[in-house]
Amino acid sequence: MKFHTYRRGRMIGRSLFLIDGVMTSGAALAAATEACYVGELDHVSALTLARAAKDT
């Protein structure tokens, strides 16, 4: 994944707090976190407000 040089420079060494309303499989949250680390953020925290129940 490539970042625009200007945006990447603004992200290096910063922290980010992600909020996900409803987590289903967690794939979207994992992809967002991975993108943040590719952008060289120093720390990423996440909060999920609810989790979808798995079908049984």
C-alpha distance matrix in Angstrom:
0.0 3.8 6.7 10.2 12.3 15.0 13.2 11.5 15.1 16.6 14.7 15.5 18.3 18.8 19.4 18.5 20.6 19.3 22.0 21.9 25.2 25.6 23.5 24.1 22.0 19.7 16.6 15.5 16.3 14.4 11.1 11.8 12.8 9.8 7.6 10.6 10.8 7.4 9.0 12.1 14.4 17.6 18.6 17.7 20.7 21.1 24.2 25.0 28.2 29.0 28.1 29.0 31.6 31.0 33.3 36.1
3.8 0.0 3.8 6.7 8.8 11.7 10.5 9.1 12.5 14.3 13.2 14.1 17.4 18.0 19.4 18.8 21.3 20.4 23.3 23.7 26.9 27.8 26.1 26.9 25.2 22.7 19.8 18.2 18.7 17.3 14.1 13.9 14.8 12.3 9.4 11.5 12.0 8.4 8.5 11.7 14.3 17.7 19.3 18.8 22.0 22.7 25.8 27.0 30.0 31.3 30.7 31.7 34.6 34.2 36.6 39.5
6.7 3.8 0.0 3.8 6.1 8.3 6.8 5.9 9.4 10.8 10.1 11.6 15.1 15.4 17.0 16.5 19.3 18.7 21.7 22.6 25.8 27.2 25.9 27.2 25.9 23.1 20.6 18.5 18.6 17.8 14.7 13.5 14.4 12.7 9.3 10.3 11.4 8.5 6.9 10.3 12.4 16.0 17.7 17.3 20.6 21.5 24.5 26.0 28.9 30.5 30.4 31.7 34.8 34.9 37.4 40.5
10.2 6.7 3.8 0.0 3.8 5.6 5.4 6.1 8.7 10.2 10.9 12.5 16.3 16.5 18.5 18.2 21.1 20.8 23.7 24.8 27.9 29.5 28.6 30.0 29.0 26.3 23.8 21.4 21.6 21.1 18.0 16.4 17.6 16.3 12.7 13.2 14.6 11.9 9.6 12.7 14.5 18.0 20.0 19.8 23.0 24.0 26.9 28.5 31.1 32.9 33.1 34.5 37.7 37.9 40.4 43.6
12.3 8.8 6.1 3.8 0.0 3.8 5.6 5.1 6.2 8.8 10.1 10.9 14.6 15.5 18.2 18.6 21.9 22.3 25.5 27.0 30.2 32.0 31.0 32.6 31.5 28.5 26.3 24.0 23.7 23.0 20.3 18.6 19.0 17.7 14.4 14.2 15.0 12.4 9.8 11.9 14.0 17.1 19.7 20.2 23.7 25.2 28.3 30.3 33.0 35.1 35.4 37.0 40.2 40.4 43.1 46.2
15.0 11.7 8.3 5.6 3.8 0.0 3.8 5.5 5.3 6.6 9.1 10.6 14.1 14.4 17.2 17.5 20.8 21.4 24.5 26.4 29.4 31.6 31.0 33.0 32.3 29.2 27.2 24.6 24.1 24.0 21.4 19.1 19.6 19.0 15.6 14.8 16.1 14.3 11.0 12.9 14.0 17.1 19.5 20.0 23.2 24.7 27.6 29.7 32.1 34.5 35.2 37.0 40.3 41.0 43.8 46.9
13.2 10.5 6.8 5.4 5.6 3.8 0.0 3.8 5.4 5.2 6.5 9.1 12.4 12.0 14.3 14.1 17.3 17.7 20.7 22.6 25.6 27.8 27.2 29.3 28.7 25.5 23.8 21.0 20.4 20.5 18.0 15.5 16.1 15.9 12.4 11.4 13.3 11.9 8.4 10.8 11.4 14.7 16.6 16.7 19.7 21.1 23.8 25.9 28.3 30.7 31.4 33.2 36.6 37.3 40.1 43.3
11.5 9.1 5.9 6.1 5.1 5.5 3.8 0.0 3.8 5.4 5.2 6.4 10.1 10.6 13.1 13.6 17.0 17.7 21.1 22.9 26.2 28.1 27.0 29.0 28.0 24.8 22.9 20.7 19.8 19.2 17.0 14.8 14.7 13.9 10.9 9.7 10.6 9.0 5.6 7.5 9.0 12.3 14.6 15.2 18.6 20.4 23.6 25.8 28.6 30.8 31.2 33.2 36.3 36.8 39.7 42.7
15.1 12.5 9.4 8.7 6.2 5.3 5.4 3.8 0.0 3.8 5.5 5.6 9.1 10.1 13.4 14.7 18.3 19.6 23.1 25.4 28.7 30.8 29.9 32.1 31.2 27.8 26.3 24.0 22.7 22.3 20.3 18.0 17.5 16.9 14.2 12.4 12.9 11.9 8.4 8.8 9.9 12.4 15.3 16.6 20.0 22.2 25.4 28.0 30.7 33.2 33.9 36.0 39.2 39.8 42.9 45.8
16.6 14.3 10.8 10.2 8.8 6.6 5.2 5.4 3.8 0.0 3.8 5.9 8.5 8.1 11.2 12.2 15.7 17.2 20.5 23.1 26.2 28.6 28.1 30.6 30.1 26.7 25.5 22.9 21.4 21.5 19.9 17.0 16.6 16.9 14.2 11.8 13.2 13.0 9.2 9.7 9.3 11.8 14.1 15.1 18.1 20.2 23.0 25.7 28.1 30.9 31.9 34.2 37.5 38.5 41.6 44.6
14.7 13.2 10.1 10.9 10.1 9.1 6.5 5.2 5.5 3.8 0.0 3.8 6.3 5.6 8.2 9.2 12.9 14.3 17.9 20.3 23.7 25.9 25.0 27.5 26.9 23.3 22.3 19.9 18.1 18.1 16.7 13.8 13.1 13.4 11.1 8.3 9.5 9.9 6.3 6.5 5.6 8.5 10.6 11.5 14.7 16.9 20.0 22.7 25.4 28.0 28.8 31.2 34.3 35.2 38.4 41.3
15.5 14.1 11.6 12.5 10.9 10.6 9.1 6.4 5.6 5.9 3.8 0.0 3.8 5.6 8.9 11.0 14.8 16.6 20.3 22.8 26.3 28.2 27.0 29.4 28.4 24.8 23.8 21.9 19.9 19.2 18.1 15.8 14.2 14.1 12.4 9.6 9.2 9.7 6.7 4.9 5.1 6.9 10.0 12.0 15.6 18.3 21.7 24.6 27.5 30.1 30.6 33.1 36.1 36.7 40.0 42.7
18.3 17.4 15.1 16.3 14.6 14.1 12.4 10.1 9.1 8.5 6.3 3.8 0.0 3.8 6.9 10.0 13.7 16.1 19.8 22.6 26.1 28.1 26.9 29.6 28.6 24.9 24.4 22.7 20.2 19.6 19.2 16.8 14.6 15.0 14.1 10.7 10.1 11.7 9.4 6.6 5.1 4.5 7.8 10.7 13.9 17.2 20.5 23.7 26.6 29.3 30.1 32.9 35.7 36.5 40.0 42.5
18.8 18.0 15.4 16.5 15.5 14.4 12.0 10.6 10.1 8.1 5.6 5.6 3.8 0.0 3.8 6.8 10.4 13.1 16.6 19.7 23.0 25.3 24.5 27.4 26.9 23.2 23.0 20.9 18.3 18.3 18.1 15.1 13.3 14.6 13.5 9.8 10.4 12.5 9.8 8.1 5.1 5.3 6.8 8.8 11.6 14.6 17.6 20.9 23.6 26.5 27.6 30.4 33.4 34.6 38.0 40.7
19.4 19.4 17.0 18.5 18.2 17.2 14.3 13.1 13.4 11.2 8.2 8.9 6.9 3.8 0.0 3.8 7.0 10.0 13.5 16.6 19.9 22.2 21.4 24.5 24.2 20.4 20.7 18.7 15.7 16.1 16.5 13.5 11.4 13.5 13.0 9.3 10.1 13.1 11.1 9.7 6.0 5.6 4.6 5.8 8.0 11.1 14.0 17.4 20.1 23.0 24.2 27.2 30.1 31.4 35.0 37.5
18.5 18.8 16.5 18.2 18.6 17.5 14.1 13.6 14.7 12.2 9.2 11.0 10.0 6.8 3.8 0.0 3.8 6.4 9.9 13.0 16.3 18.7 18.1 21.3 21.3 17.6 18.0 15.7 12.8 13.8 14.2 10.8 9.3 12.2 11.6 8.1 10.2 13.1 11.3 11.1 7.5 8.4 6.4 5.0 6.3 8.4 11.2 14.3 16.9 19.8 21.1 24.0 27.1 28.5 32.0 34.7
20.6 21.3 19.3 21.1 21.9 20.8 17.3 17.0 18.3 15.7 12.9 14.8 13.7 10.4 7.0 3.8 0.0 3.8 6.7 10.1 13.1 15.6 15.3 18.8 19.3 15.8 16.8 14.6 11.4 13.2 14.2 10.9 9.8 13.3 13.2 10.4 12.6 15.7 14.4 14.4 11.0 11.5 8.6 5.9 4.8 5.6 7.6 10.9 13.2 16.3 17.9 21.0 24.1 25.8 29.3 32.0
19.3 20.4 18.7 20.8 22.3 21.4 17.7 17.7 19.6 17.2 14.3 16.6 16.1 13.1 10.0 6.4 3.8 0.0 3.8 6.6 10.0 12.3 12.0 15.3 16.0 12.6 13.6 11.0 8.1 10.7 11.6 8.4 8.2 11.9 11.9 10.0 12.7 15.4 14.6 15.4 12.5 13.7 10.9 7.4 6.1 4.6 6.2 8.5 11.1 13.8 15.0 17.8 21.1 22.7 26.1 29.0
22.0 23.3 21.7 23.7 25.5 24.5 20.7 21.1 23.1 20.5 17.9 20.3 19.8 16.6 13.5 9.9 6.7 3.8 0.0 3.8 6.5 9.2 9.9 13.5 15.0 12.1 13.8 11.2 8.8 12.1 13.3 10.6 11.1 14.8 14.9 13.6 16.3 18.8 18.2 19.2 16.3 17.4 14.4 10.9 8.7 5.8 4.9 5.9 7.7 10.6 12.4 15.2 18.6 20.7 24.0 27.0
21.9 23.7 22.6 24.8 27.0 26.4 22.6 22.9 25.4 23.1 20.3 22.8 22.6 19.7 16.6 13.0 10.1 6.6 3.8 0.0 3.8 5.7 6.4 9.9 11.8 9.5 11.3 8.9 7.2 11.0 12.2 10.3 11.6 14.9 15.3 14.9 17.5 19.7 19.7 21.1 18.6 19.9 16.9 13.2 11.1 7.6 6.3 4.8 6.5 8.2 9.5 11.8 15.4 17.4 20.5 23.6
25.2 26.9 25.8 27.9 30.2 29.4 25.6 26.2 28.7 26.2 23.7 26.3 26.1 23.0 19.9 16.3 13.1 10.0 6.5 3.8 0.0 3.8 6.7 9.8 12.7 11.4 13.6 11.4 10.5 14.2 15.5 13.9 15.3 18.6 18.9 18.6 21.3 23.4 23.3 24.8 22.3 23.6 20.5 16.8 14.4 10.8 8.4 5.8 5.1 6.3 8.5 10.3 13.9 16.5 19.3 22.6
25.6 27.8 27.2 29.5 32.0 31.6 27.8 28.1 30.8 28.6 25.9 28.2 28.1 25.3 22.2 18.7 15.6 12.3 9.2 5.7 3.8 0.0 3.8 6.4 9.7 9.3 11.8 10.5 10.2 13.5 15.1 14.5 15.9 18.8 19.6 19.8 22.2 24.2 24.7 26.1 23.9 25.2 22.0 18.2 15.9 12.1 9.9 6.4 6.0 4.7 5.4 6.6 10.3 12.8 15.5 18.8
23.5 26.1 25.9 28.6 31.0 31.0 27.2 27.0 29.9 28.1 25.0 27.0 26.9 24.5 21.4 18.1 15.3 12.0 9.9 6.4 6.7 3.8 0.0 3.8 6.3 5.6 8.6 8.2 7.8 10.5 12.6 12.6 13.7 16.2 17.6 18.2 20.1 22.1 23.0 24.4 22.4 23.6 20.5 16.7 14.7 11.0 9.7 6.4 7.9 6.3 4.8 6.2 9.5 11.0 14.2 17.3
24.1 26.9 27.2 30.0 32.6 33.0 29.3 29.0 32.1 30.6 27.5 29.4 29.6 27.4 24.5 21.3 18.8 15.3 13.5 9.9 9.8 6.4 3.8 0.0 3.8 5.6 8.0 8.8 9.6 11.5 13.3 14.3 15.6 17.5 19.0 20.2 21.9 23.5 24.9 26.4 24.9 26.2 23.2 19.5 17.8 14.3 13.3 10.1 11.3 8.8 6.0 5.1 7.7 8.3 11.1 14.4
22.0 25.2 25.9 29.0 31.5 32.3 28.7 28.0 31.2 30.1 26.9 28.4 28.6 26.9 24.2 21.3 19.3 16.0 15.0 11.8 12.7 9.7 6.3 3.8 0.0 3.8 5.5 7.8 8.8 9.5 11.4 13.3 14.2 15.5 17.5 19.0 20.2 21.6 23.5 24.9 23.8 25.1 22.4 18.9 17.7 14.6 14.5 12.0 14.0 11.9 8.8 8.2 9.8 9.0 11.8 14.7
19.7 22.7 23.1 26.3 28.5 29.2 25.5 24.8 27.8 26.7 23.3 24.8 24.9 23.2 20.4 17.6 15.8 12.6 12.1 9.5 11.4 9.3 5.6 5.6 3.8 0.0 3.8 5.6 5.3 6.1 8.6 10.1 10.6 12.2 14.3 15.5 16.7 18.4 20.1 21.4 20.1 21.3 18.6 15.1 14.0 11.2 11.7 9.8 12.6 11.5 9.2 10.0 12.2 12.1 15.3 18.0
16.6 19.8 20.6 23.8 26.3 27.2 23.8 22.9 26.3 25.5 22.3 23.8 24.4 23.0 20.7 18.0 16.8 13.6 13.8 11.3 13.6 11.8 8.6 8.0 5.5 3.8 0.0 3.8 5.5 5.0 6.1 8.6 9.8 10.4 12.3 14.3 15.4 16.4 18.4 20.1 19.4 21.1 18.9 15.6 15.5 13.1 14.3 12.8 15.7 14.8 12.6 12.9 15.1 14.5 17.1 19.9
15.5 18.2 18.5 21.4 24.0 24.6 21.0 20.7 24.0 22.9 19.9 21.9 22.7 20.9 18.7 15.7 14.6 11.0 11.2 8.9 11.4 10.5 8.2 8.8 7.8 5.6 3.8 0.0 3.8 5.4 5.1 6.1 8.6 9.9 10.6 12.4 14.4 15.3 16.6 18.7 17.8 19.9 17.8 14.3 14.2 11.7 12.9 11.7 14.4 14.2 12.9 13.5 16.4 16.5 19.2 22.3
16.3 18.7 18.6 21.6 23.7 24.1 20.4 19.8 22.7 21.4 18.1 19.9 20.2 18.3 15.7 12.8 11.4 8.1 8.8 7.2 10.5 10.2 7.8 9.6 8.8 5.3 5.5 3.8 0.0 3.8 5.5 5.1 6.1 8.6 9.9 10.6 12.5 14.3 15.4 16.9 15.4 17.0 14.5 10.9 10.5 8.1 9.7 9.2 12.5 12.9 12.1 13.7 16.6 17.1 20.3 23.2
14.4 17.3 17.8 21.1 23.0 24.0 20.5 19.2 22.3 21.5 18.1 19.2 19.6 18.3 16.1 13.8 13.2 10.7 12.1 11.0 14.2 13.5 10.5 11.5 9.5 6.1 5.0 5.4 3.8 0.0 3.8 5.5 5.1 6.1 8.6 9.9 10.7 12.3 14.3 15.5 14.6 16.2 14.0 10.9 11.4 9.9 12.2 12.2 15.7 15.9 14.5 15.9 18.3 18.1 21.2 23.8
11.1 14.1 14.7 18.0 20.3 21.4 18.0 17.0 20.3 19.9 16.7 18.1 19.2 18.1 16.5 14.2 14.2 11.6 13.3 12.2 15.5 15.1 12.6 13.3 11.4 8.6 6.1 5.1 5.5 3.8 0.0 3.8 5.4 5.1 6.2 8.7 10.0 10.5 12.4 14.4 14.2 16.5 15.0 12.2 13.4 12.2 14.7 14.7 17.9 18.3 17.1 18.1 20.7 20.4 23.2 26.0
11.8 13.9 13.5 16.4 18.6 19.1 15.5 14.8 18.0 17.0 13.8 15.8 16.8 15.1 13.5 10.8 10.9 8.4 10.6 10.3 13.9 14.5 12.6 14.3 13.3 10.1 8.6 6.1 5.1 5.5 3.8 0.0 3.8 5.5 5.1 6.3 8.9 9.9 10.7 12.8 11.8 14.3 12.8 9.7 11.0 10.0 12.6 13.2 16.4 17.5 17.1 18.6 21.6 22.0 24.9 27.9
12.8 14.8 14.4 17.6 19.0 19.6 16.1 14.7 17.5 16.6 13.1 14.2 14.6 13.3 11.4 9.3 9.8 8.2 11.1 11.6 15.3 15.9 13.7 15.6 14.2 10.6 9.8 8.6 6.1 5.1 5.4 3.8 0.0 3.8 5.4 5.1 6.4 8.7 9.8 10.8 9.6 11.4 9.7 6.8 8.6 8.5 11.8 13.2 16.7 18.0 17.6 19.6 22.3 22.7 25.9 28.5
9.8 12.3 12.7 16.3 17.7 19.0 15.9 13.9 16.9 16.9 13.4 14.1 15.0 14.6 13.5 12.2 13.3 11.9 14.8 14.9 18.6 18.8 16.2 17.5 15.5 12.2 10.4 9.9 8.6 6.1 5.1 5.5 3.8 0.0 3.8 5.4 5.2 6.2 8.6 9.8 10.0 12.1 11.3 9.5 11.9 12.2 15.5 16.7 20.2 21.2 20.3 21.9 24.4 24.2 27.2 29.7
7.6 9.4 9.3 12.7 14.4 15.6 12.4 10.9 14.2 14.2 11.1 12.4 14.1 13.5 13.0 11.6 13.2 11.9 14.9 15.3 18.9 19.6 17.6 19.0 17.5 14.3 12.3 10.6 9.9 8.6 6.2 5.1 5.4 3.8 0.0 3.8 5.5 5.0 6.2 8.8 9.2 12.3 12.1 10.4 13.2 13.5 16.7 18.0 21.2 22.5 22.0 23.5 26.4 26.4 29.3 32.1
10.6 11.5 10.3 13.2 14.2 14.8 11.4 9.7 12.4 11.8 8.3 9.6 10.7 9.8 9.3 8.1 10.4 10.0 13.6 14.9 18.6 19.8 18.2 20.2 19.0 15.5 14.3 12.4 10.6 9.9 8.7 6.3 5.1 5.4 3.8 0.0 3.8 5.4 5.0 6.5 5.8 8.8 8.7 7.3 10.5 11.7 15.1 17.1 20.4 22.2 22.2 24.3 27.2 27.6 30.7 33.5
10.8 12.0 11.4 14.6 15.0 16.1 13.3 10.6 12.9 13.2 9.5 9.2 10.1 10.4 10.1 10.2 12.6 12.7 16.3 17.5 21.3 22.2 20.1 21.9 20.2 16.7 15.4 14.4 12.5 10.7 10.0 8.9 6.4 5.2 5.5 3.8 0.0 3.8 5.2 4.9 5.4 7.5 8.0 7.9 11.4 13.2 16.9 19.0 22.6 24.2 23.8 26.0 28.5 28.6 31.8 34.3
7.4 8.4 8.5 11.9 12.4 14.3 11.9 9.0 11.9 13.0 9.9 9.7 11.7 12.5 13.1 13.1 15.7 15.4 18.8 19.7 23.4 24.2 22.1 23.5 21.6 18.4 16.4 15.3 14.3 12.3 10.5 9.9 8.7 6.2 5.0 5.4 3.8 0.0 3.8 5.3 7.6 10.4 11.6 11.5 15.0 16.5 20.0 21.8 25.3 26.7 26.2 27.9 30.5 30.4 33.3 35.9
9.0 8.5 6.9 9.6 9.8 11.0 8.4 5.6 8.4 9.2 6.3 6.7 9.4 9.8 11.1 11.3 14.4 14.6 18.2 19.7 23.3 24.7 23.0 24.9 23.5 20.1 18.4 16.6 15.4 14.3 12.4 10.7 9.8 8.6 6.2 5.0 5.2 3.8 0.0 3.8 5.8 9.3 11.0 11.2 14.8 16.5 20.0 22.1 25.3 27.2 27.2 29.1 32.0 32.2 35.3 38.0
12.1 11.7 10.3 12.7 11.9 12.9 10.8 7.5 8.8 9.7 6.5 4.9 6.6 8.1 9.7 11.1 14.4 15.4 19.2 21.1 24.8 26.1 24.4 26.4 24.9 21.4 20.1 18.7 16.9 15.5 14.4 12.8 10.8 9.8 8.8 6.5 4.9 5.3 3.8 0.0 3.8 6.3 8.9 10.3 14.1 16.5 20.2 22.7 26.0 28.1 28.1 30.4 33.1 33.4 36.6 39.1
14.4 14.3 12.4 14.5 14.0 14.0 11.4 9.0 9.9 9.3 5.6 5.1 5.1 5.1 6.0 7.5 11.0 12.5 16.3 18.6 22.3 23.9 22.4 24.9 23.8 20.1 19.4 17.8 15.4 14.6 14.2 11.8 9.6 10.0 9.2 5.8 5.4 7.6 5.8 3.8 0.0 3.8 5.7 7.2 10.9 13.6 17.2 20.0 23.2 25.5 25.9 28.5 31.3 31.9 35.3 37.9
17.6 17.7 16.0 18.0 17.1 17.1 14.7 12.3 12.4 11.8 8.5 6.9 4.5 5.3 5.6 8.4 11.5 13.7 17.4 19.9 23.6 25.2 23.6 26.2 25.1 21.3 21.1 19.9 17.0 16.2 16.5 14.3 11.4 12.1 12.3 8.8 7.5 10.4 9.3 6.3 3.8 0.0 3.8 7.1 10.4 13.8 17.3 20.5 23.7 26.1 26.5 29.4 32.0 32.7 36.2 38.5
18.6 19.3 17.7 20.0 19.7 19.5 16.6 14.6 15.3 14.1 10.6 10.0 7.8 6.8 4.6 6.4 8.6 10.9 14.4 16.9 20.5 22.0 20.5 23.2 22.4 18.6 18.9 17.8 14.5 14.0 15.0 12.8 9.7 11.3 12.1 8.7 8.0 11.6 11.0 8.9 5.7 3.8 0.0 3.8 6.7 10.3 13.7 17.0 20.2 22.6 23.1 26.1 28.7 29.6 33.2 35.4
17.7 18.8 17.3 19.8 20.2 20.0 16.7 15.2 16.6 15.1 11.5 12.0 10.7 8.8 5.8 5.0 5.9 7.4 10.9 13.2 16.8 18.2 16.7 19.5 18.9 15.1 15.6 14.3 10.9 10.9 12.2 9.7 6.8 9.5 10.4 7.3 7.9 11.5 11.2 10.3 7.2 7.1 3.8 0.0 3.8 6.8 10.4 13.4 16.7 19.0 19.5 22.5 25.1 26.1 29.7 32.1
20.7 22.0 20.6 23.0 23.7 23.2 19.7 18.6 20.0 18.1 14.7 15.6 13.9 11.6 8.0 6.3 4.8 6.1 8.7 11.1 14.4 15.9 14.7 17.8 17.7 14.0 15.5 14.2 10.5 11.4 13.4 11.0 8.6 11.9 13.2 10.5 11.4 15.0 14.8 14.1 10.9 10.4 6.7 3.8 0.0 3.8 7.0 10.4 13.5 16.0 16.8 20.1 22.7 24.0 27.7 30.0
21.1 22.7 21.5 24.0 25.2 24.7 21.1 20.4 22.2 20.2 16.9 18.3 17.2 14.6 11.1 8.4 5.6 4.6 5.8 7.6 10.8 12.1 11.0 14.3 14.6 11.2 13.1 11.7 8.1 9.9 12.2 10.0 8.5 12.2 13.5 11.7 13.2 16.5 16.5 16.5 13.6 13.8 10.3 6.8 3.8 0.0 3.8 6.7 10.0 12.3 13.2 16.4 19.1 20.7 24.3 26.8
24.2 25.8 24.5 26.9 28.3 27.6 23.8 23.6 25.4 23.0 20.0 21.7 20.5 17.6 14.0 11.2 7.6 6.2 4.9 6.3 8.4 9.9 9.7 13.3 14.5 11.7 14.3 12.9 9.7 12.2 14.7 12.6 11.8 15.5 16.7 15.1 16.9 20.0 20.0 20.2 17.2 17.3 13.7 10.4 7.0 3.8 0.0 3.8 6.5 9.2 10.8 14.3 17.1 19.3 22.9 25.3
25.0 27.0 26.0 28.5 30.3 29.7 25.9 25.8 28.0 25.7 22.7 24.6 23.7 20.9 17.4 14.3 10.9 8.5 5.9 4.8 5.8 6.4 6.4 10.1 12.0 9.8 12.8 11.7 9.2 12.2 14.7 13.2 13.2 16.7 18.0 17.1 19.0 21.8 22.1 22.7 20.0 20.5 17.0 13.4 10.4 6.7 3.8 0.0 3.8 5.6 7.2 10.6 13.5 15.9 19.4 22.0
28.2 30.0 28.9 31.1 33.0 32.1 28.3 28.6 30.7 28.1 25.4 27.5 26.6 23.6 20.1 16.9 13.2 11.1 7.7 6.5 5.1 6.0 7.9 11.3 14.0 12.6 15.7 14.4 12.5 15.7 17.9 16.4 16.7 20.2 21.2 20.4 22.6 25.3 25.3 26.0 23.2 23.7 20.2 16.7 13.5 10.0 6.5 3.8 0.0 3.8 7.1 10.3 13.2 16.2 19.4 22.0
29.0 31.3 30.5 32.9 35.1 34.5 30.7 30.8 33.2 30.9 28.0 30.1 29.3 26.5 23.0 19.8 16.3 13.8 10.6 8.2 6.3 4.7 6.3 8.8 11.9 11.5 14.8 14.2 12.9 15.9 18.3 17.5 18.0 21.2 22.5 22.2 24.2 26.7 27.2 28.1 25.5 26.1 22.6 19.0 16.0 12.3 9.2 5.6 3.8 0.0 3.8 6.7 9.4 12.6 15.7 18.3
28.1 30.7 30.4 33.1 35.4 35.2 31.4 31.2 33.9 31.9 28.8 30.6 30.1 27.6 24.2 21.1 17.9 15.0 12.4 9.5 8.5 5.4 4.8 6.0 8.8 9.2 12.6 12.9 12.1 14.5 17.1 17.1 17.6 20.3 22.0 22.2 23.8 26.2 27.2 28.1 25.9 26.5 23.1 19.5 16.8 13.2 10.8 7.2 7.1 3.8 0.0 3.8 6.4 9.1 12.4 15.0
29.0 31.7 31.7 34.5 37.0 37.0 33.2 33.2 36.0 34.2 31.2 33.1 32.9 30.4 27.2 24.0 21.0 17.8 15.2 11.8 10.3 6.6 6.2 5.1 8.2 10.0 12.9 13.5 13.7 15.9 18.1 18.6 19.6 21.9 23.5 24.3 26.0 27.9 29.1 30.4 28.5 29.4 26.1 22.5 20.1 16.4 14.3 10.6 10.3 6.7 3.8 0.0 3.8 6.5 9.2 12.3
31.6 34.6 34.8 37.7 40.2 40.3 36.6 36.3 39.2 37.5 34.3 36.1 35.7 33.4 30.1 27.1 24.1 21.1 18.6 15.4 13.9 10.3 9.5 7.7 9.8 12.2 15.1 16.4 16.6 18.3 20.7 21.6 22.3 24.4 26.4 27.2 28.5 30.5 32.0 33.1 31.3 32.0 28.7 25.1 22.7 19.1 17.1 13.5 13.2 9.4 6.4 3.8 0.0 3.8 6.5 8.9
31.0 34.2 34.9 37.9 40.4 41.0 37.3 36.8 39.8 38.5 35.2 36.7 36.5 34.6 31.4 28.5 25.8 22.7 20.7 17.4 16.5 12.8 11.0 8.3 9.0 12.1 14.5 16.5 17.1 18.1 20.4 22.0 22.7 24.2 26.4 27.6 28.6 30.4 32.2 33.4 31.9 32.7 29.6 26.1 24.0 20.7 19.3 15.9 16.2 12.6 9.1 6.5 3.8 0.0 3.8 6.3
33.3 36.6 37.4 40.4 43.1 43.8 40.1 39.7 42.9 41.6 38.4 40.0 40.0 38.0 35.0 32.0 29.3 26.1 24.0 20.5 19.3 15.5 14.2 11.1 11.8 15.3 17.1 19.2 20.3 21.2 23.2 24.9 25.9 27.2 29.3 30.7 31.8 33.3 35.3 36.6 35.3 36.2 33.2 29.7 27.7 24.3 22.9 19.4 19.4 15.7 12.4 9.2 6.5 3.8 0.0 3.8
36.1 39.5 40.5 43.6 46.2 46.9 43.3 42.7 45.8 44.6 41.3 42.7 42.5 40.7 37.5 34.7 32.0 29.0 27.0 23.6 22.6 18.8 17.3 14.4 14.7 18.0 19.9 22.3 23.2 23.8 26.0 27.9 28.5 29.7 32.1 33.5 34.3 35.9 38.0 39.1 37.9 38.5 35.4 32.1 30.0 26.8 25.3 22.0 22.0 18.3 15.0 12.3 8.9 6.3 3.8 0.0
